[in-house]
Amino acid sequence: MDPSSLNVETATYMDVDLYKAAVDGKIEAFNDYKGRLDRIVTPNQNTVLHVYLANRRHKARVFHIIYFFYYRYRALTLRSTEFVEHLLNQCPSLLLQANAKGEVPLHIEARYGHRPTVKLLLERAKFAQQGHLENGIETAKEMLRTRDNKEENTPLHIAARYGHLEVVRALVEADLDFVYPANKYGETPLYIAARRGYHHLVAEMLTKCKSVAHAGPKGTTTLHAAVMANDIGKFTIELLIYSYINCCINFLFNIVEN
């Protein structure tokens, strides 16, 4: 949902108590709320779901450092996904609602790499496909292909930038056919992963995606990016070369056929 489509006259700015409840994941505060959850926003148009996902990360990190026990961390993970599920049960439209930066909740989770919540968002999007189509694109794919306003990044661009393998895998598997375009800076998700030396991400995209874009900024390619990364590895370079040659061959065949 385009943030500009939100009617400012019907939106309610989130007060301090509701903001704190969103940060802490206190669902009871929103169960008692009489209005629509998608109309409660911050001045930056962040919804309750945006606020929770963005702030939970810092609390989770501190919690994990202090206790450093797996079962404690696991319990936190379960609670975090439960709160998201409660919000989406109350207000499904939060799933695609963007903030002022054009970020949907999936952008936030792609940045922080929380795979359970990413999978939950994708599953809820697929569920929403039943009788819910916008502009002929299924809800899940619309969410995956949403680009933010500032850098024109999709969630996959962001997950690749931060090196989250499990999140990249979940995003790629949810939309295998889509060829992700370059962002504002001419970077595709594959280029970003190659430039940062994330060989595991490069291999994941090359082996799972049916087609990928190799172009980079200023006439460069993913091969240039891999070489500039230095430590990406021989195997990954070979994968990129093989994929790049295939793309060139397919391009030539398309020219001949047409």
N, C-alpha and C positions, 0 to 999 in steps of 0.2 A: 504494500500500500504506500503510495506516495505521501510523505508527511504533509505536503501542501494540500492534500485532499481532506485533512482533518479540519473540521470546522472549529475555528478558535472560539466561536461563540458558545459552542456546546462542550468544549473541553474544560476540564477542571484542573487547575494546577495542584500538584501533589503537596499536601501540607507536611510539616516536619514529622508528625506521628506516623503518617502513612509511608513516608520515605524510610523512616527507621524500620518500620514493619517489613517493607520490601527488602531492605538490606539484610535483615535478620531471618527472612523467610517465614514470617508469622502469618500463616494462612487465615487464622481466625479473624484478624483485623480486616481482611477483605471479604470473608464470608458475611460479615455484618454490614458491609458497604451496600447501600441501597441503589447506587447508580451503576453505570456500565464501566467495567474495568478498563476498557480501551479508551475511555475518555479521561482517565486520570493520567496526567503527564507532567513532566518537569518542564522548565523553560526551554530545554533543548529537545523537547518532544519525546523524551525517553519514557516508555511505559513502565509499569510495575515489573514486567518481565525483563526489560533492559536493565533496570536498576539492580535487580537481584543477581542477574548473571554477571554483570560487570563488577559488583562489589563482593560477591561470594568468594572470588579468587583470592583476595588478600586474606580473608578470614581463614580460608582453607589452608593456605600456606603456613600461617602462624600456628594453626591448630596442629598441622602435620609435624612441624619442627619441634613443638613442645612435647608432644606425646610420642611421635615416631613409632607407633604401633600400627600394623596393618589393619587390625579389626576396627580400630578407632577411625582410621581414614575411610574404611569401607562403609562404616555407619554414616559418616558425613556424606559420602557419595549417595547413599540410598535416600537420605533426607533431602538432599538437594534436588534429585530428580522427582521426588514426591511433590515438592512444592511447585515445581514447574508443571507437573501434571495436573495438580489442583487448579492452578491458574488457567490452564488451557481448557479444562473441563468447564470452568465458569465462563470463560470468554475465548472461544476458538480463534477469533479474529486477531488476537495478540500475536499469533504465529507469523503473520505477514505484515504486521504494522511496523513501519520504518520510523526512525527518529529523524531529527533535523539533518543528520549526516547521510540519510538514506540507508542506514544500517538496520536490517531486520535482526531478530534475536540470533539467527544462525551465524551472522557475521561475528557477534560477540563470542559465541562459543568456539568458533573456528580460531579466534585469536588466542583463547586460553587453553584450548586443547582438551576439553572435557568430553571424552568420547560417549559416555552414557547419556548425557543430555543431548548431544548431537544426534545420536541414534533415536532418542525419544522425539525430538523435533521432526526428524525425517519420517518416523512412523506416524506421527500425528498428521503430518502433511499428506501422506498417502491415504490415510483414513478420510481426510477432508476431501479427497478427490471424488468421493461418491456424491454425485450430483452437484459438485462445485468446480466449475471450470471458469477461468478468466482469460479472455482473449485466446481461447483455444489451446492454452497451455495448462497441463495438469499442475495442481497446487505445489506438489513436491518439486517439480522442475522449475517452476516460477521462482520458488524460494532459493533454489540452488543457483539460478542464473541472475539473481538480483545483484545489481552493481551499486556500490555506494556513490554518493555525490562528489566526494572530494577527490578520490584517486581512481574511481571506476573499477574497484576491486569486487570480485565475487567472493563468497566464503572460501572457495578453493584457493584463490590468490592469497588470502590471509593465512589459511592453514599452511600453505607451502612456505610463506615468508617466515613463520614461526617454527617450522620443522616438526609439525605434529603428524607423525606417520599414521596413527590409528584414525585420526580425524580425516586426513587425506584419503585414506582407504575407504572410509564410510561415504564420503562425498562423491568419490569417483564411481564407486559401485552403484550409487543411487541414480547416476545419469551417465551411462557409458557412451552414449552416442554423441553427446554434445562436445563440440570443439570450442574450448574456452577461448574467448578473444583476448587481445592485449588490453591492459589497463591504460590509464592516462599517460604512463611513462613508456608505453610500448612493450610492457612485460607480460608474458603469459604465465600461468602457474608453473609450467614446465621450465621456462626460462628462469624464474625466480629460484626454484629448487636447484637447478644446475649452477646458477651463479653463486649460491650460498654453500655449495658443496654437499648438499643433502642427497647423496647417492641413493639412499634407500627410498626417498620420495620420487626421484627420477625413475628408478626401476619400477616402482609401483604404478606410476602414470603410464609409462611406456608399455608395460605388460598388460594393463587392465583396459585402458582407453582404446576404443576402436580407431580413433584418429586424434592426433594432437597437432598443435600449431608450434612450429619451430622458430618462427621469426622473433627477433628481439628488437630493442631500440637502436636507432641510427644504423640500420642495415646489418646488425649482428644477428647471430643465430644462437640456438641453445648450445651448439658445439663451441662457439666462441666463449659462452658463459662458463661451460664446463672447464675449458682450458684455463680461463682466468681464475677459477676456483682453486686450481693447483691440486688439491687433495681429493678430488672426486673419484679417482680410481679408473684403472684401465678397463674393467668390465663395463662400467657405466658409459665410458667414452664409446666403446664398441656398440653398446645398445643404442646410443644416440646416433651414431653413424648409420647403423642398420635402419633405424626408424626414419632418419632423414632421407636416405636413398629411396626407401619405399614411398615416402611422400612425393619425392621428385618424379618417380616412375608413374605413380597414380595421377599426378598433375599432367604429365605428358600424354598418358592414355586418354584422359578427359578431353584434352585439346584435339587429339586425333579423332575421337568419337564424335565430337561436336563439329 
